[in-house]
Amino acid sequence: MSDLGLLQHFLGIEVYQDEYAVFICRKRYAESILKKFGMNGCKPVDIPLVVNEKLKKEYGGRLVDASMYISLVGSLFYLTATRPDLMFAASLLSRFMSKQSHLHLGAAKRVISVGYGVISCCSKKQDTVAQSSAEEDYLAAGLATQ
């Protein structure tokens, strides 16, 4: 075996590590989605969907290319691994896979933003690792008494 160093890239996820934390993001993937759907110069939004907008199956609007809409919603779902704040919007938009209007496509394009979302995720390396559940209970009791 050979040591390749710290993990930097895995399945499209960029990984940044230091001695105290691990950061993951998909900025390059989000930018490639923007480029793929012709939204390079778009402005980021604070919230993924318009507040109090009710999406319906039957809008009576013009239909859009189904493969493009399905590809956009699928890309959003792949992005939710690092952006859980997009999960509700992506699952709501997936309900309209059978009949997409230009209003559904507009709502889907609003979700793709590179800016910071409502929720940010952070993970931290553990100080100690327990070898058993009894040791875990002992460590938790010690931290609680501190």
C-alpha positions in Angstrom: 0.0 0.0 0.0 1.1 3.6 -0.5 0.0 6.7 1.4 -1.7 9.1 -1.0 -2.1 11.8 1.7 -5.3 13.4 2.8 -8.5 12.9 0.9 -9.1 15.8 -1.5 -11.7 14.6 -4.0 -14.3 11.8 -3.8 -17.2 11.2 -6.2 -17.5 14.8 -7.1 -17.2 15.9 -3.5 -14.3 18.3 -2.6 -12.8 17.6 0.8 -10.8 20.1 2.8 -9.2 18.9 6.1 -7.2 20.4 8.8 -6.3 19.1 12.3 -9.6 20.3 13.8 -12.3 19.9 11.1 -13.3 18.3 7.8 -15.2 20.5 5.2 -17.0 19.0 2.2 -18.5 20.9 -0.7 -19.6 20.6 -4.3 -18.8 24.0 -5.6 -17.4 22.7 -8.9 -20.4 20.4 -9.4 -22.8 23.3 -8.7 -21.0 25.5 -11.2 -21.1 22.7 -13.8 -24.9 22.5 -13.3 -25.1 26.2 -13.9 -23.0 26.0 -17.0 -25.0 23.0 -18.3 -28.3 24.8 -18.0 -27.1 28.1 -19.3 -27.2 30.0 -15.9 -23.6 31.1 -15.6 -24.4 34.7 -14.7 -27.3 34.1 -12.4 -27.5 35.7 -9.0 -27.7 33.4 -5.9 -30.9 33.5 -3.8 -31.4 33.3 -0.1 -34.1 30.6 -0.2 -34.5 27.9 -2.8 -38.3 28.3 -3.4 -40.6 31.3 -3.5 -42.4 31.6 -0.2 -46.1 30.6 -0.4 -45.9 29.6 -4.0 -48.2 26.6 -4.7 -47.0 24.4 -7.5 -49.7 22.4 -9.3 -49.6 19.6 -11.8 -52.0 21.3 -14.2 -50.9 24.9 -14.9 -52.1 25.1 -18.4 -48.8 26.7 -19.4 -46.5 25.6 -22.2 -44.7 22.3 -21.7 -40.9 22.2 -21.6 -38.4 19.5 -22.6 -39.0 16.6 -20.3 -35.4 15.3 -20.5 -34.0 18.7 -19.5 -36.3 19.0 -16.5 -35.6 15.5 -15.3 -31.8 16.1 -15.7 -32.1 19.3 -13.7 -34.1 17.7 -10.8 -31.7 14.7 -10.8 -28.7 17.1 -10.6 -30.4 18.8 -7.6 -30.9 15.5 -5.9 -27.2 14.6 -6.3 -26.3 18.0 -4.9 -28.4 17.4 -1.7 -25.7 15.2 -0.2 -23.7 18.3 0.7 -26.6 20.8 0.7 -29.5 19.3 2.8 -31.3 22.6 2.6 -32.2 21.8 -1.0 -33.8 18.4 -0.2 -37.4 19.8 0.2 -37.2 21.8 -3.0 -35.8 18.9 -5.0 -38.4 16.4 -3.7 -41.2 18.9 -4.3 -40.0 19.5 -7.9 -39.7 15.7 -8.5 -43.5 15.4 -8.1 -44.0 17.1 -11.5 -41.8 14.7 -13.6 -44.7 13.5 -15.7 -46.0 16.9 -16.8 -43.6 19.9 -16.5 -44.6 23.4 -17.5 -42.4 26.4 -17.9 -43.4 27.5 -14.3 -42.0 24.2 -12.9 -38.8 24.8 -14.8 -38.5 28.3 -13.5 -39.0 27.1 -10.0 -36.3 24.4 -10.5 -33.9 27.0 -12.0 -34.4 29.2 -8.9 -33.0 26.4 -6.7 -29.6 26.1 -8.3 -27.6 28.6 -6.3 -23.9 28.7 -5.4 -24.4 31.1 -2.5 -24.8 30.0 1.1 -28.0 28.3 2.0 -30.2 28.5 5.0 -28.5 25.5 6.6 -24.8 24.9 6.9 -23.3 21.6 7.9 -20.1 21.1 9.8 -18.4 18.1 11.2 -15.5 17.9 13.7 -13.0 15.3 14.4 -13.5 13.5 17.7 -11.1 14.0 20.5 -11.4 10.3 21.6 -12.8 7.2 20.2 -14.5 4.5 22.4 -13.7 0.9 21.8 -16.9 -0.4 23.4 -20.3 0.9 24.5 -19.3 0.7 28.2 -16.3 2.9 27.5 -18.6 5.3 25.5 -20.9 5.6 28.5 -17.9 6.3 30.8 -16.6 9.0 28.4 -20.1 10.6 28.2 -20.4 10.6 32.0 -17.0 12.2 32.3 -17.9 14.9 29.8 -21.2 15.6 31.5 -19.6 16.1 34.9 -17.1 18.5 33.5 
